[in-house]
């Protein structure tokens, strides 16, 4: 029975973290703040983006931000919702750590 409880907790935690993170990204894009992250270059990387590809991605993100049909108030609400989702995602991770750490001492 303990295995089923751990399985259910892990599954619920995974769904919560992934769900809140993806919803946060969606709200961030809705707010007109498309995250563009340039990749780190590793010596053993399979694929490395060229500077032209990075520039193209940034250009597409800027174009998407300009085409946003939301009003300024709606953008602020979407941005607040994104930050709230990221906070809930972090809280779910911290709650999982809280559940694990006392088990190690007891």
Secondary structure, DSSP 8 states (H G I E B T S, - for coil): -HHHHHHHHHHHHHHHHHHHHHHHHHHHHHTT----------TT-S----HHHHHHHHHHHHHHHHT--S-HHHHHHHHHHHHHHHHHHHHHHHHHHHHHHHHHH-
